Amino acid sequence: MFQKNSFSVPSDSSGILMVKVIQIRKCSVRKQAKIGRFLKVVVRNTKTSLNKVKKKKSRALVIRTSHNLYTRKGKYYKFFDNALVLLKKRMNARGRELYGSTSKDLKIKKFRIAYKCVF
């Protein structure tokens, strides 16, 4: 689960190496973000060719958490790491490719098509 001031590595091919979570979007009371929630992040580390992107704020979508995800059928999924995807203004992913696996519970279908492995 993501909390405020936690660091993460995005799982897309945007060239950004590390981001810091500064806010969990669309809620005032919630302190942790699960799969499918939106975050506000700040870029911390990038590749050397992307120096202009550092310290910029952007949106992100949580796609994997190491916390158990229970389904209505009684099953649960557990991933080994926390991961997110960086978004542009119109909710498109910054990178062209998305890495790793994710669950079917993502409500935005355009991210499901880009993944090779969906549980």
Salt bridges, closest charged atoms under 4 A:
ASP81 OD1 - ARG64 NE 3.31
